[in-house]
């Protein structure tokens, strides 16, 4: 399951909070007649930028949290409610894309369900470098298949 460590949120949010609070503080300290280089009131500029530095990191953190929650919910749903099957690797190739320094691999898979149904699908997945040795052509791996959409699968590498 994907998870973002709490320390990472703090490491990203705390500096922005410090800058935002500093801008709002200096907005209070700025004289009312002070202007920015382009002629706008300095107080308003500092208040708006300080507020943005305080609010936007929280919005970004919420977006990251929801993104990973969506991924985890998909995986959990497939593990709990999916049909266990088997995938034979017919072809594999790296796409050239790396996500968190892990390669994305495009597979051509022959899926066999427990009901005897077989079909071929093309599937892209991010694969750990440690699992690269277990995904050779001809290898058979366990998969979870969505009963409503047989193209939605989760490959189990270990």
Residue, then its C-alpha position, 0 to 999 in steps of 0.5 A: x500500500x502507498x503511504x506518505x510519511x507524516x514527517x514529509x508533510x511537516x517538512x513541506x508545510x512548516x517552511x511555507x507556514x513560517x514564510x506565510x506568518x512572516x509575511x503577515x507579520x511584516x504586513x502589520x509592520x509596513x507603513x500604510x503609504x508603502x507601495x510595491x515596485x508596481x504601485x500596489x499597497x505593500x500591506x495588501x500584497x504581504x497579506x495576500x501572499x502570506x495567506x497563500x503561503x499558509x493555505x496552499x500547502x494544506x490544499x496540496x497536502x490534501x490533494x496528495x492524501x486523496x490521490x494516495x487514498x484513491x490508489x489504496x482503495x482500489x488495491x484494497x477493493x481488488x484484494x477483498x472483492x476481486x477474483x484470484x487468477x493467474x497472469x502469464x507474461x507473454x511480453x514485457x518492455x520498459x516504457x522509459x517512464x520512472x516514477x519515484x525512481x522505479x521503472x514503469x513496465x508495459x506487459x502483455x499478459x495472458x490472464x486465466x481466471x479460476x473459471x477457466x476463462x483466458x484472455x490477453x490484456x496490455x497492462x502498465x505497472x510500476x515495478x520495484x527493482x527487486x521484483x524485476x527478476x521475477x517478471x521474465x517472459x513466461x513467468x506466472x504471477x498471481x493477480x486479482x481481477x475486478x469482477x465488473x471489469x476484467x481489464x482492472x487487475x492487480x499483479x502480486x509480485x512477491 
